[in-house]
Amino acid sequence: PQAYFRKAIPSDIFLNLIVVSEYGNLLVLRRSKSVASARGLWCVGAYETMEQYHESTAHGDPDFHALAQRCLEEELAIQQIEQDADNRIIQRYKSIFISSISLSMSHGGLLVTGIVRLENITEGEVIQRISKKAHSKYEHDDVRWIPFNHREVKKFVENETGLYDNFVKSTNEKWISYAKWSLYECARVYDYDNVLMSW
């Protein structure tokens, strides 16, 4: 880790954007068989990559919030400000909160965790957008909303059987390695940064 931080970042940066509905449920997505990595694993929220060498030319100057916005647009087909069929302006979320920046030993790069709470869009509509309109819709073959529960997050982090273990067992699949960190971060932000999240 020390050598990693003593020079310019020598790797891609991975963003995990945790998505919470108006009802307080978490969006989980299962990686499809057509992706190169983590096939068949469930993820808490969506992922986007800031590429080390090409980000500045392809997507403008590197910026974590811009990366998170791109994640919402490409993975969920959601923009912050949209127009409905009657040309009314609708805000789909207030802000994106970057909650942590950590070094992932498994990927050898930085993992940025962000959290966004959606508004003025139903859970069903989000699932429909992901499966029908999203640019990266082929990356996931199942999308669901699951309850967010502090007690169950604690069980999951401490390797006790509960809501989140039972969920993947019911699908005969497993969580991606970052799932515990994602749920922990969501619980931490909910507890300590309530004002920032406007919850």
C-alpha positions as CSV (number, residue, x, y, z in Angstrom):
1,P,0.0,0.0,0.0
2,Q,2.8,2.5,0.8
3,A,4.4,2.0,-2.6
4,Y,1.1,2.4,-4.3
5,F,0.5,5.9,-2.8
6,R,4.0,7.2,-3.3
7,K,3.5,7.9,-7.0
8,A,0.7,8.8,-9.4
9,I,-2.1,6.2,-9.2
10,P,-0.8,3.2,-11.2
11,S,-4.1,1.5,-11.9
12,D,-7.7,2.0,-12.9
13,I,-10.2,3.2,-10.2
14,F,-13.3,1.3,-9.5
15,L,-16.5,3.0,-8.4
16,N,-19.3,1.1,-6.6
17,L,-22.4,3.2,-6.6
18,I,-25.0,2.0,-4.0
19,V,-28.5,2.8,-5.1
20,V,-31.3,3.3,-2.6
21,S,-35.0,3.7,-3.6
22,E,-37.4,6.2,-2.2
23,Y,-38.7,3.4,0.0
24,G,-35.2,2.7,1.5
25,N,-34.6,-0.5,-0.4
26,L,-31.2,-1.5,-2.0
27,L,-30.7,-2.2,-5.7
28,V,-28.9,-5.5,-6.3
29,L,-27.8,-6.8,-9.7
30,R,-26.5,-10.2,-10.8
31,R,-23.6,-10.1,-13.3
32,S,-24.5,-12.0,-16.5
33,K,-22.5,-14.8,-18.2
34,S,-21.5,-12.4,-21.0
35,V,-19.2,-10.2,-18.9
36,A,-15.5,-10.8,-18.4
37,S,-15.4,-10.9,-14.6
38,A,-17.5,-11.8,-11.6
39,R,-20.0,-13.8,-13.7
40,G,-23.1,-14.9,-11.9
41,L,-22.3,-12.9,-8.8
42,W,-24.7,-10.5,-7.1
43,C,-23.6,-6.9,-6.6
44,V,-24.9,-4.2,-4.2
45,G,-25.5,-1.3,-6.7
46,A,-23.6,-0.8,-9.9
47,Y,-20.0,-0.5,-10.9
48,E,-18.1,1.9,-13.2
49,T,-14.4,2.1,-14.0
50,M,-12.2,5.2,-14.3
51,E,-9.5,4.0,-16.7
52,Q,-6.0,5.0,-15.9
53,Y,-4.8,6.0,-19.4
54,H,-7.9,6.9,-21.4
55,E,-10.3,8.7,-19.0
56,S,-9.2,12.2,-19.7
57,T,-9.6,12.0,-23.5
58,A,-12.8,9.8,-23.6
59,H,-14.8,11.3,-20.8
60,G,-13.3,14.6,-19.9
61,D,-11.2,15.3,-16.8
62,P,-11.3,12.6,-14.1
63,D,-13.9,13.3,-11.4
64,F,-15.6,10.8,-9.0
65,H,-19.0,12.5,-9.2
66,A,-18.9,12.6,-13.0
67,L,-18.0,8.9,-12.9
68,A,-20.9,8.2,-10.6
69,Q,-23.3,10.1,-12.9
70,R,-22.0,8.2,-15.9
71,C,-22.6,5.0,-13.9
72,L,-26.3,6.0,-13.4
73,E,-26.7,6.9,-17.0
74,E,-25.0,3.8,-18.5
75,E,-26.0,1.1,-16.0
76,L,-29.5,2.4,-15.0
77,A,-30.4,4.8,-17.8
78,I,-31.1,7.5,-15.2
79,Q,-30.1,11.2,-15.4
80,Q,-30.4,13.6,-12.5
81,I,-32.7,15.9,-14.4
82,E,-35.2,14.5,-16.9
83,Q,-38.2,15.6,-18.9
84,D,-41.4,13.5,-18.8
85,A,-43.9,13.1,-21.7
86,D,-45.5,16.4,-20.8
87,N,-42.2,18.2,-20.9
88,R,-42.2,18.6,-17.1
89,I,-38.8,18.8,-15.5
90,I,-38.2,15.9,-13.0
91,Q,-35.3,15.5,-10.6
92,R,-34.4,11.8,-10.1
93,Y,-31.9,12.3,-7.3
94,K,-30.6,15.2,-5.2
95,S,-26.9,14.4,-5.0
96,I,-24.3,11.6,-5.0
97,F,-22.4,11.1,-1.8
98,I,-18.9,9.8,-2.1
99,S,-18.5,7.9,1.2
100,S,-15.1,6.2,1.0
101,I,-11.9,5.8,-1.0
102,S,-10.1,2.6,-0.2
103,L,-7.3,0.4,-1.6
104,S,-8.6,-2.9,-2.9
105,M,-6.0,-5.6,-2.4
106,S,-7.9,-8.1,-4.6
107,H,-7.9,-5.7,-7.6
108,G,-4.7,-3.8,-6.8
109,G,-6.4,-0.5,-7.3
110,L,-8.6,2.1,-5.6
111,L,-12.3,1.4,-4.8
112,V,-14.5,4.5,-4.5
113,T,-17.8,3.9,-2.8
114,G,-20.7,6.3,-3.5
115,I,-24.3,6.3,-2.4
116,V,-27.3,7.9,-4.1
117,R,-31.0,7.9,-3.1
118,L,-33.4,8.1,-6.0
119,E,-36.7,10.1,-6.0
120,N,-39.6,10.5,-8.3
121,I,-39.1,7.1,-9.9
122,T,-40.6,3.8,-8.9
123,E,-38.6,0.6,-8.2
124,G,-40.4,-1.1,-11.1
125,E,-39.5,1.7,-13.5
126,V,-35.8,1.4,-12.5
127,I,-35.8,-2.3,-13.2
128,Q,-37.5,-1.7,-16.5
129,R,-34.9,0.9,-17.5
130,I,-32.0,-1.4,-16.6
131,S,-33.4,-4.3,-18.7
132,K,-34.7,-2.3,-21.7
133,K,-32.9,1.1,-22.0
134,A,-29.5,0.9,-20.2
135,H,-26.4,1.1,-22.4
136,S,-24.9,-1.7,-20.3
137,K,-28.0,-3.9,-20.0
138,Y,-26.2,-7.0,-21.2
139,E,-24.0,-6.9,-18.1
140,H,-26.8,-8.0,-15.8
141,D,-29.3,-10.8,-16.1
142,D,-31.3,-10.2,-12.9
143,V,-32.2,-7.1,-11.0
144,R,-34.0,-6.8,-7.7
145,W,-34.7,-4.5,-4.7
146,I,-34.0,-5.9,-1.3
147,P,-34.7,-4.4,2.2
148,F,-32.0,-2.4,3.9
149,N,-31.8,-3.4,7.6
150,H,-29.1,-2.4,10.1
151,R,-29.4,-5.6,12.1
152,E,-29.1,-7.8,9.0
153,V,-26.1,-5.9,7.7
154,K,-24.4,-6.6,11.1
155,K,-25.1,-10.3,10.7
156,F,-23.8,-10.3,7.2
157,V,-20.6,-8.5,8.0
158,E,-20.0,-10.9,11.0
159,N,-20.7,-14.0,8.8
160,E,-23.9,-14.9,10.5
161,T,-26.8,-16.3,8.5
162,G,-29.6,-13.8,7.9
163,L,-31.5,-11.8,5.2
164,Y,-28.5,-11.2,2.8
165,D,-27.1,-14.7,3.0
166,N,-30.6,-16.2,2.5
167,F,-31.2,-14.0,-0.5
168,V,-28.2,-15.4,-2.5
169,K,-28.9,-19.0,-1.3
170,S,-32.4,-18.7,-2.8
171,T,-30.9,-17.9,-6.2
172,N,-28.1,-20.5,-5.8
173,E,-25.5,-17.8,-6.4
174,K,-23.0,-15.8,-4.3
175,W,-22.2,-12.2,-3.5
176,I,-19.3,-10.3,-5.2
177,S,-16.4,-9.9,-2.8
178,Y,-17.2,-6.2,-2.2
179,A,-20.8,-6.8,-1.0
180,K,-20.0,-6.7,2.7
181,W,-18.1,-3.5,2.3
182,S,-21.0,-1.9,0.3
183,L,-23.6,-2.8,2.9
184,Y,-21.3,-1.7,5.7
185,E,-20.8,1.7,4.0
186,C,-24.5,2.1,3.5
187,A,-25.2,1.5,7.2
188,R,-22.4,3.8,8.2
189,V,-23.6,6.7,6.0
190,Y,-27.2,6.1,7.1
191,D,-26.2,6.4,10.8
192,Y,-23.7,9.2,10.7
193,D,-24.4,11.3,7.6
194,N,-28.1,11.5,7.7
195,V,-28.2,15.2,6.9
196,L,-25.9,14.9,3.9
197,M,-28.0,12.1,2.5
198,S,-31.3,13.9,3.1
199,W,-32.8,10.8,4.6
